């Protein structure tokens, strides 16, 4: 596999072979929730509820709304787990056809999150938080999101970086190295403040998740 970036002595490889991976991706791209496109794969559909139950977040901040299906799915999973969860979902062009009292869609740029997530807004969001970075998948965009949230994160809270699987799909070069490059650089410059939660990344096998090395826990 190309474009593997180191996580300590672990790399960005995935135990799923390329041909099977691409077959699963076809279903992932077609997946819907409540009739709304969502594009989540079967492994993370199982892993996220484990994380939600473990971390019990009250606010989930999603960067990259797409059509809004994942925001709906997150709040539905929170309700099933008895979590009073609210989702704030940010996109350059947020969806207008999705309505749920537990979800707030905001227009914003992943490279300028402070314009929409001001200090006052951030201080008002109930803790704990779960941040999901699912925007353009460009390494520079993921880096901007991680750097924005880093000063705000508290011990035990998670940032999930989606779609590091692009490296195993042999597509990371189209994204300037993609999320895995950004994750590796972020871990290197934050001096051990975060750890890759291997209990999630490796639950079904080494990095059998689209969020390769992407379940990051603030120490």
C-alpha atoms as an extended CHARMM CRD file, in Angstrom:
* protein
*
       219  EXT
         1         1  UNK       CA              0.0000000000        0.0000000000        0.0000000000  PROA      1               0.0000000000
         2         2  UNK       CA              1.1850000000        3.5350000000       -0.7010000000  PROA      2               0.0000000000
         3         3  UNK       CA              0.9220000000        6.6350000000        1.4740000000  PROA      3               0.0000000000
         4         4  UNK       CA              1.1840000000        4.8660000000        4.8450000000  PROA      4               0.0000000000
         5         5  UNK       CA              2.1260000000        7.2200000000        7.6480000000  PROA      5               0.0000000000
         6         6  UNK       CA              3.5420000000        6.0900000000       10.9520000000  PROA      6               0.0000000000
         7         7  UNK       CA              1.6510000000        6.0330000000       14.2610000000  PROA      7               0.0000000000
         8         8  UNK       CA              4.4710000000        5.1170000000       16.5810000000  PROA      8               0.0000000000
         9         9  UNK       CA              5.3810000000        1.5930000000       15.4860000000  PROA      9               0.0000000000
        10        10  UNK       CA              2.0320000000        1.1620000000       13.7020000000  PROA      10              0.0000000000
        11        11  UNK       CA              1.3330000000        2.3810000000       10.2050000000  PROA      11              0.0000000000
        12        12  UNK       CA             -1.6840000000        3.2650000000        8.1170000000  PROA      12              0.0000000000
        13        13  UNK       CA             -2.1940000000       -0.1930000000        6.6290000000  PROA      13              0.0000000000
        14        14  UNK       CA             -5.6460000000       -1.7890000000        6.7390000000  PROA      14              0.0000000000
        15        15  UNK       CA             -6.2900000000       -5.5300000000        7.0420000000  PROA      15              0.0000000000
        16        16  UNK       CA             -8.9480000000       -5.3610000000        4.3070000000  PROA      16              0.0000000000
        17        17  UNK       CA             -7.5400000000       -6.1930000000        0.8840000000  PROA      17              0.0000000000
        18        18  UNK       CA             -7.9030000000       -3.6240000000       -1.8650000000  PROA      18              0.0000000000
        19        19  UNK       CA            -10.4880000000       -5.4770000000       -4.0030000000  PROA      19              0.0000000000
        20        20  UNK       CA            -12.8120000000       -6.2010000000       -1.0810000000  PROA      20              0.0000000000
        21        21  UNK       CA            -12.2870000000       -2.6980000000        0.2620000000  PROA      21              0.0000000000
        22        22  UNK       CA            -13.5010000000       -1.1690000000       -2.9690000000  PROA      22              0.0000000000
        23        23  UNK       CA            -16.5400000000       -3.4630000000       -3.0440000000  PROA      23              0.0000000000
        24        24  UNK       CA            -17.4750000000       -2.3280000000        0.4720000000  PROA      24              0.0000000000
        25        25  UNK       CA            -16.9750000000        1.2760000000       -0.6250000000  PROA      25              0.0000000000
        26        26  UNK       CA            -19.6730000000        0.8840000000       -3.2660000000  PROA      26              0.0000000000
        27        27  UNK       CA            -22.2180000000        0.0780000000       -0.5750000000  PROA      27              0.0000000000
        28        28  UNK       CA            -20.8250000000        2.8030000000        1.6780000000  PROA      28              0.0000000000
        29        29  UNK       CA            -21.3870000000        5.4650000000       -0.9760000000  PROA      29              0.0000000000
        30        30  UNK       CA            -24.9870000000        4.3270000000       -1.4480000000  PROA      30              0.0000000000
        31        31  UNK       CA            -25.8850000000        4.0920000000        2.2700000000  PROA      31              0.0000000000
        32        32  UNK       CA            -28.7670000000        6.2110000000        3.5710000000  PROA      32              0.0000000000
        33        33  UNK       CA            -30.3240000000        6.9360000000        6.9340000000  PROA      33              0.0000000000
        34        34  UNK       CA            -33.9790000000        7.9840000000        7.1570000000  PROA      34              0.0000000000
        35        35  UNK       CA            -33.8060000000        8.2830000000        3.3880000000  PROA      35              0.0000000000
        36        36  UNK       CA            -30.9470000000       10.8210000000        3.5260000000  PROA      36              0.0000000000
        37        37  UNK       CA            -27.5220000000       10.0380000000        1.9920000000  PROA      37              0.0000000000
        38        38  UNK       CA            -25.0560000000        9.2570000000        4.7480000000  PROA      38              0.0000000000
        39        39  UNK       CA            -22.0940000000        7.3680000000        3.2440000000  PROA      39              0.0000000000
        40        40  UNK       CA            -20.9480000000        5.4870000000        6.3480000000  PROA      40              0.0000000000
        41        41  UNK       CA            -19.3510000000        2.0540000000        6.1090000000  PROA      41              0.0000000000
        42        42  UNK       CA            -20.5280000000       -0.9850000000        8.1430000000  PROA      42              0.0000000000
        43        43  UNK       CA            -17.5240000000       -1.0110000000       10.4670000000  PROA      43              0.0000000000
        44        44  UNK       CA            -17.8810000000        2.5670000000       11.6580000000  PROA      44              0.0000000000
        45        45  UNK       CA            -21.6470000000        2.1580000000       11.9020000000  PROA      45              0.0000000000
        46        46  UNK       CA            -20.7620000000       -0.3530000000       14.6280000000  PROA      46              0.0000000000
        47        47  UNK       CA            -17.7500000000        1.4880000000       16.0960000000  PROA      47              0.0000000000
        48        48  UNK       CA            -19.3420000000        4.8900000000       16.5840000000  PROA      48              0.0000000000
        49        49  UNK       CA            -22.0420000000        3.5730000000       18.9680000000  PROA      49              0.0000000000
        50        50  UNK       CA            -19.2730000000        1.9710000000       21.0480000000  PROA      50              0.0000000000
        51        51  UNK       CA            -17.5380000000        5.3380000000       21.2050000000  PROA      51              0.0000000000
        52        52  UNK       CA            -20.7480000000        7.2120000000       21.9910000000  PROA      52              0.0000000000
        53        53  UNK       CA            -21.5440000000        4.8380000000       24.8370000000  PROA      53              0.0000000000
        54        54  UNK       CA            -17.9860000000        5.1240000000       26.1630000000  PROA      54              0.0000000000
        55        55  UNK       CA            -17.5420000000        8.8870000000       25.8870000000  PROA      55              0.0000000000
        56        56  UNK       CA            -21.1960000000        9.9360000000       26.4860000000  PROA      56              0.0000000000
        57        57  UNK       CA            -20.7990000000       13.2660000000       24.6440000000  PROA      57              0.0000000000
        58        58  UNK       CA            -23.4480000000       15.9400000000       25.0060000000  PROA      58              0.0000000000
        59        59  UNK       CA            -22.2290000000       17.8850000000       21.9710000000  PROA      59              0.0000000000
        60        60  UNK       CA            -21.0320000000       16.4000000000       18.7000000000  PROA      60              0.0000000000
        61        61  UNK       CA            -19.4020000000       18.9080000000       16.3520000000  PROA      61              0.0000000000
        62        62  UNK       CA            -19.3480000000       17.6180000000       12.8010000000  PROA      62              0.0000000000
        63        63  UNK       CA            -17.1960000000       19.3150000000       10.1700000000  PROA      63              0.0000000000
        64        64  UNK       CA            -18.6720000000       18.3650000000        6.8070000000  PROA      64              0.0000000000
        65        65  UNK       CA            -22.4390000000       17.8700000000        6.7310000000  PROA      65              0.0000000000
        66        66  UNK       CA            -22.9470000000       16.5050000000        3.1980000000  PROA      66              0.0000000000
        67        67  UNK       CA            -26.7340000000       15.9460000000        2.9550000000  PROA      67              0.0000000000
        68        68  UNK       CA            -27.2310000000       15.7140000000        6.7270000000  PROA      68              0.0000000000
        69        69  UNK       CA            -27.7330000000       11.9580000000        7.0330000000  PROA      69              0.0000000000
        70        70  UNK       CA            -24.8600000000       11.3970000000        9.4290000000  PROA      70              0.0000000000
        71        71  UNK       CA            -26.0370000000       14.1830000000       11.7520000000  PROA      71              0.0000000000
        72        72  UNK       CA            -29.4540000000       12.5210000000       11.9410000000  PROA      72              0.0000000000
        73        73  UNK       CA            -27.8430000000        9.1440000000       12.5380000000  PROA      73              0.0000000000
        74        74  UNK       CA            -25.6490000000       10.4710000000       15.3460000000  PROA      74              0.0000000000
        75        75  UNK       CA            -28.5560000000       11.9960000000       17.2730000000  PROA      75              0.0000000000
        76        76  UNK       CA            -30.6320000000        8.8480000000       16.7670000000  PROA      76              0.0000000000
        77        77  UNK       CA            -27.7870000000        6.7340000000       18.1590000000  PROA      77              0.0000000000
        78        78  UNK       CA            -27.4760000000        9.1100000000       21.0940000000  PROA      78              0.0000000000
        79        79  UNK       CA            -31.1870000000        8.7780000000       21.8550000000  PROA      79              0.0000000000
        80        80  UNK       CA            -30.9750000000        4.9710000000       21.6810000000  PROA      80              0.0000000000
        81        81  UNK       CA            -28.1260000000        5.0920000000       24.2120000000  PROA      81              0.0000000000
        82        82  UNK       CA            -29.9360000000        7.5040000000       26.5280000000  PROA      82              0.0000000000
        83        83  UNK       CA            -27.5510000000       10.3940000000       25.7900000000  PROA      83              0.0000000000
        84        84  UNK       CA            -28.8520000000       13.9680000000       25.6470000000  PROA      84              0.0000000000
        85        85  UNK       CA            -26.8250000000       14.6100000000       22.4940000000  PROA      85              0.0000000000
        86        86  UNK       CA            -26.9630000000       17.6620000000       20.2770000000  PROA      86              0.0000000000
        87        87  UNK       CA            -25.1680000000       17.8880000000       16.9340000000  PROA      87              0.0000000000
        88        88  UNK       CA            -23.6700000000       21.0410000000       15.4620000000  PROA      88              0.0000000000
        89        89  UNK       CA            -22.8650000000       20.3210000000       11.8180000000  PROA      89              0.0000000000
        90        90  UNK       CA            -20.8430000000       22.7780000000        9.7440000000  PROA      90              0.0000000000
        91        91  UNK       CA            -20.5220000000       22.9100000000        5.9780000000  PROA      91              0.0000000000
        92        92  UNK       CA            -19.8850000000       25.5460000000        3.3310000000  PROA      92              0.0000000000
        93        93  UNK       CA            -23.3290000000       24.7190000000        1.9730000000  PROA      93              0.0000000000
        94        94  UNK       CA            -25.3200000000       23.1380000000        4.8060000000  PROA      94              0.0000000000
        95        95  UNK       CA            -28.3560000000       21.0390000000        3.9010000000  PROA      95              0.0000000000
        96        96  UNK       CA            -31.7160000000       22.7600000000        3.9260000000  PROA      96              0.0000000000
        97        97  UNK       CA            -34.0670000000       19.7860000000        3.5690000000  PROA      97              0.0000000000
        98        98  UNK       CA            -33.1670000000       18.0480000000        6.8540000000  PROA      98              0.0000000000
        99        99  UNK       CA            -34.9570000000       19.0480000000       10.0250000000  PROA      99              0.0000000000
       100       100  UNK       CA            -34.4200000000       17.7600000000       13.5590000000  PROA      100             0.0000000000
       101       101  UNK       CA            -34.6250000000       19.7800000000       16.7680000000  PROA      101             0.0000000000
       102       102  UNK       CA            -31.4380000000       18.0950000000       18.0230000000  PROA      102             0.0000000000
       103       103  UNK       CA            -29.3580000000       19.1520000000       14.9910000000  PROA      103             0.0000000000
       104       104  UNK       CA            -28.0820000000       22.6290000000       14.1160000000  PROA      104             0.0000000000
       105       105  UNK       CA            -26.6040000000       23.1610000000       10.6610000000  PROA      105             0.0000000000
       106       106  UNK       CA            -24.2800000000       26.1330000000       10.2490000000  PROA      106             0.0000000000
       107       107  UNK       CA            -22.5600000000       27.6080000000        7.2080000000  PROA      107             0.0000000000
       108       108  UNK       CA            -18.8230000000       27.7320000000        7.7010000000  PROA      108             0.0000000000
       109       109  UNK       CA            -15.3990000000       26.9920000000        6.2400000000  PROA      109             0.0000000000
       110       110  UNK       CA            -13.1950000000       24.2920000000        7.7730000000  PROA      110             0.0000000000
       111       111  UNK       CA            -10.2050000000       26.5900000000        7.2490000000  PROA      111             0.0000000000
       112       112  UNK       CA            -11.8550000000       29.4250000000        9.2090000000  PROA      112             0.0000000000
       113       113  UNK       CA            -13.8800000000       27.7460000000       11.9310000000  PROA      113             0.0000000000
       114       114  UNK       CA            -13.4410000000       30.6370000000       14.3450000000  PROA      114             0.0000000000
       115       115  UNK       CA            -15.8090000000       32.6990000000       12.2000000000  PROA      115             0.0000000000
       116       116  UNK       CA            -18.7080000000       30.3790000000       12.9750000000  PROA      116             0.0000000000
       117       117  UNK       CA            -17.4940000000       28.7930000000       16.2250000000  PROA      117             0.0000000000
       118       118  UNK       CA            -16.6700000000       31.9120000000       18.1860000000  PROA      118             0.0000000000
       119       119  UNK       CA            -15.3680000000       31.7530000000       21.7480000000  PROA      119             0.0000000000
       120       120  UNK       CA            -18.8570000000       32.5340000000       23.0450000000  PROA      120             0.0000000000
       121       121  UNK       CA            -20.3870000000       29.7240000000       20.9800000000  PROA      121             0.0000000000
       122       122  UNK       CA            -17.7310000000       27.2520000000       22.0730000000  PROA      122             0.0000000000
       123       123  UNK       CA            -18.0720000000       28.0930000000       25.7540000000  PROA      123             0.0000000000
       124       124  UNK       CA            -21.8380000000       27.5500000000       25.5060000000  PROA      124             0.0000000000
       125       125  UNK       CA            -21.6310000000       24.0220000000       24.0480000000  PROA      125             0.0000000000
       126       126  UNK       CA            -22.3400000000       21.3790000000       26.6970000000  PROA      126             0.0000000000
       127       127  UNK       CA            -19.5140000000       19.0020000000       27.5990000000  PROA      127             0.0000000000
       128       128  UNK       CA            -18.2370000000       16.4050000000       26.9310000000  PROA      128             0.0000000000
       129       129  UNK       CA            -17.5820000000       16.9590000000       23.2320000000  PROA      129             0.0000000000
       130       130  UNK       CA            -17.0150000000       14.6340000000       20.3150000000  PROA      130             0.0000000000
       131       131  UNK       CA            -15.5350000000       16.2350000000       17.2010000000  PROA      131             0.0000000000
       132       132  UNK       CA            -15.8970000000       14.4990000000       13.8240000000  PROA      132             0.0000000000
       133       133  UNK       CA            -13.6940000000       15.8250000000       11.0010000000  PROA      133             0.0000000000
       134       134  UNK       CA            -15.3330000000       14.7610000000        7.7380000000  PROA      134             0.0000000000
       135       135  UNK       CA            -14.7790000000       17.6880000000        5.3930000000  PROA      135             0.0000000000
       136       136  UNK       CA            -12.7080000000       17.7750000000        2.1960000000  PROA      136             0.0000000000
       137       137  UNK       CA            -10.1510000000       15.0870000000        3.2710000000  PROA      137             0.0000000000
       138       138  UNK       CA             -7.3050000000       17.2740000000        2.0350000000  PROA      138             0.0000000000
       139       139  UNK       CA             -4.3670000000       17.0560000000        4.4270000000  PROA      139             0.0000000000
       140       140  UNK       CA             -4.3460000000       20.8430000000        4.8340000000  PROA      140             0.0000000000
       141       141  UNK       CA             -8.0500000000       20.9410000000        5.6890000000  PROA      141             0.0000000000
       142       142  UNK       CA             -7.8030000000       18.1780000000        8.2580000000  PROA      142             0.0000000000
       143       143  UNK       CA             -4.7760000000       19.9270000000        9.7570000000  PROA      143             0.0000000000
       144       144  UNK       CA             -6.7420000000       23.1860000000       10.0370000000  PROA      144             0.0000000000
       145       145  UNK       CA             -9.6180000000       21.4340000000       11.8200000000  PROA      145             0.0000000000
       146       146  UNK       CA             -7.3200000000       19.6020000000       14.2400000000  PROA      146             0.0000000000
       147       147  UNK       CA             -5.3920000000       22.7700000000       15.0600000000  PROA      147             0.0000000000
       148       148  UNK       CA             -8.5880000000       24.7220000000       15.6660000000  PROA      148             0.0000000000
       149       149  UNK       CA            -10.0080000000       22.2400000000       18.1570000000  PROA      149             0.0000000000
       150       150  UNK       CA             -6.7710000000       21.2870000000       19.9090000000  PROA      150             0.0000000000
       151       151  UNK       CA             -6.8140000000       24.1640000000       22.4600000000  PROA      151             0.0000000000
       152       152  UNK       CA            -10.4330000000       23.4070000000       23.3090000000  PROA      152             0.0000000000
       153       153  UNK       CA            -10.3010000000       19.6620000000       23.8930000000  PROA      153             0.0000000000
       154       154  UNK       CA            -10.3670000000       18.2460000000       27.4150000000  PROA      154             0.0000000000
       155       155  UNK       CA             -8.9820000000       14.9890000000       28.7610000000  PROA      155             0.0000000000
       156       156  UNK       CA            -11.0670000000       11.9960000000       27.6620000000  PROA      156             0.0000000000
       157       157  UNK       CA            -12.7410000000       13.7800000000       24.7380000000  PROA      157             0.0000000000
       158       158  UNK       CA            -12.3210000000       12.4890000000       21.2010000000  PROA      158             0.0000000000
       159       159  UNK       CA            -11.5910000000       13.9180000000       17.7840000000  PROA      159             0.0000000000
       160       160  UNK       CA            -12.4270000000       11.4370000000       15.0190000000  PROA      160             0.0000000000
       161       161  UNK       CA            -10.7550000000       12.0260000000       11.6640000000  PROA      161             0.0000000000
       162       162  UNK       CA            -12.7010000000       10.2880000000        8.9320000000  PROA      162             0.0000000000
       163       163  UNK       CA            -11.4880000000        8.6960000000        5.7010000000  PROA      163             0.0000000000
       164       164  UNK       CA             -7.8510000000        7.9570000000        6.3510000000  PROA      164             0.0000000000
       165       165  UNK       CA             -8.8480000000        4.8480000000        4.3760000000  PROA      165             0.0000000000
       166       166  UNK       CA             -8.1250000000        6.9070000000        1.2450000000  PROA      166             0.0000000000
       167       167  UNK       CA             -4.5250000000        5.7210000000        1.5320000000  PROA      167             0.0000000000
       168       168  UNK       CA             -5.5580000000        2.0580000000        1.3900000000  PROA      168             0.0000000000
       169       169  UNK       CA             -7.8200000000        2.9860000000       -1.5250000000  PROA      169             0.0000000000
       170       170  UNK       CA             -4.7240000000        4.3200000000       -3.3170000000  PROA      170             0.0000000000
       171       171  UNK       CA             -6.3180000000        7.7420000000       -3.5770000000  PROA      171             0.0000000000
       172       172  UNK       CA             -4.4940000000        9.7990000000       -0.9450000000  PROA      172             0.0000000000
       173       173  UNK       CA             -2.2340000000       11.5020000000       -3.4720000000  PROA      173             0.0000000000
       174       174  UNK       CA             -5.3130000000       13.2850000000       -4.8390000000  PROA      174             0.0000000000
       175       175  UNK       CA             -5.7500000000       14.8330000000       -1.3910000000  PROA      175             0.0000000000
       176       176  UNK       CA             -2.1340000000       15.8910000000       -0.8080000000  PROA      176             0.0000000000
       177       177  UNK       CA             -1.5820000000       12.8230000000        1.3520000000  PROA      177             0.0000000000
       178       178  UNK       CA             -5.0780000000       12.9450000000        2.8260000000  PROA      178             0.0000000000
       179       179  UNK       CA             -6.1310000000       12.5840000000        6.4580000000  PROA      179             0.0000000000
       180       180  UNK       CA             -3.3340000000       10.1620000000        7.4090000000  PROA      180             0.0000000000
       181       181  UNK       CA             -0.6640000000       12.7340000000        6.5920000000  PROA      181             0.0000000000
       182       182  UNK       CA             -2.4660000000       15.3330000000        8.6960000000  PROA      182             0.0000000000
       183       183  UNK       CA             -2.9520000000       12.9200000000       11.6070000000  PROA      183             0.0000000000
       184       184  UNK       CA              0.7110000000       11.9210000000       11.6850000000  PROA      184             0.0000000000
       185       185  UNK       CA              1.8660000000       15.5400000000       11.6280000000  PROA      185             0.0000000000
       186       186  UNK       CA             -0.6570000000       16.5280000000       14.3000000000  PROA      186             0.0000000000
       187       187  UNK       CA              0.4080000000       13.7300000000       16.6530000000  PROA      187             0.0000000000
       188       188  UNK       CA              4.0460000000       14.7110000000       16.1570000000  PROA      188             0.0000000000
       189       189  UNK       CA              3.4940000000       18.3840000000       16.9880000000  PROA      189             0.0000000000
       190       190  UNK       CA              1.1480000000       17.9250000000       19.9600000000  PROA      190             0.0000000000
       191       191  UNK       CA              3.7560000000       16.1840000000       22.1150000000  PROA      191             0.0000000000
       192       192  UNK       CA              1.7230000000       13.2210000000       23.3210000000  PROA      192             0.0000000000
       193       193  UNK       CA             -1.4700000000       15.1230000000       24.1640000000  PROA      193             0.0000000000
       194       194  UNK       CA             -3.4350000000       12.6510000000       22.0320000000  PROA      194             0.0000000000
       195       195  UNK       CA             -3.4220000000        8.9070000000       21.5590000000  PROA      195             0.0000000000
       196       196  UNK       CA             -4.8270000000        6.7750000000       18.7650000000  PROA      196             0.0000000000
       197       197  UNK       CA             -7.4710000000        4.5960000000       20.4040000000  PROA      197             0.0000000000
       198       198  UNK       CA             -6.4720000000        1.2340000000       19.0060000000  PROA      198             0.0000000000
       199       199  UNK       CA             -9.3610000000       -0.4760000000       20.8240000000  PROA      199             0.0000000000
       200       200  UNK       CA            -11.5750000000        1.1850000000       18.2070000000  PROA      200             0.0000000000
       201       201  UNK       CA             -9.2450000000        1.3560000000       15.2050000000  PROA      201             0.0000000000
       202       202  UNK       CA             -8.3450000000       -2.3320000000       15.5380000000  PROA      202             0.0000000000
       203       203  UNK       CA            -11.6520000000       -3.6950000000       16.8550000000  PROA      203             0.0000000000
       204       204  UNK       CA            -12.3110000000       -5.7760000000       13.7090000000  PROA      204             0.0000000000
       205       205  UNK       CA             -8.6630000000       -6.1440000000       12.6810000000  PROA      205             0.0000000000
       206       206  UNK       CA             -5.8130000000       -3.6910000000       12.1850000000  PROA      206             0.0000000000
       207       207  UNK       CA             -7.4250000000       -0.4380000000       11.0190000000  PROA      207             0.0000000000
       208       208  UNK       CA            -10.5680000000       -2.1630000000        9.7830000000  PROA      208             0.0000000000
       209       209  UNK       CA            -12.3170000000        1.1980000000        9.7790000000  PROA      209             0.0000000000
       210       210  UNK       CA            -12.5840000000        4.0350000000        7.2890000000  PROA      210             0.0000000000
       211       211  UNK       CA            -11.1660000000        6.2300000000       10.0920000000  PROA      211             0.0000000000
       212       212  UNK       CA             -7.6870000000        4.7260000000        9.8630000000  PROA      212             0.0000000000
       213       213  UNK       CA             -5.6140000000        5.8680000000       12.8730000000  PROA      213             0.0000000000
       214       214  UNK       CA             -8.4150000000        8.3760000000       13.2540000000  PROA      214             0.0000000000
       215       215  UNK       CA            -10.0010000000        7.7420000000       16.6580000000  PROA      215             0.0000000000
       216       216  UNK       CA             -7.9710000000       10.2860000000       18.6290000000  PROA      216             0.0000000000
       217       217  UNK       CA             -8.4160000000       10.6090000000       22.3770000000  PROA      217             0.0000000000
       218       218  UNK       CA             -7.2190000000       13.6290000000       24.3240000000  PROA      218             0.0000000000
       219       219  UNK       CA             -5.0780000000       12.3530000000       27.1870000000  PROA      219             0.0000000000
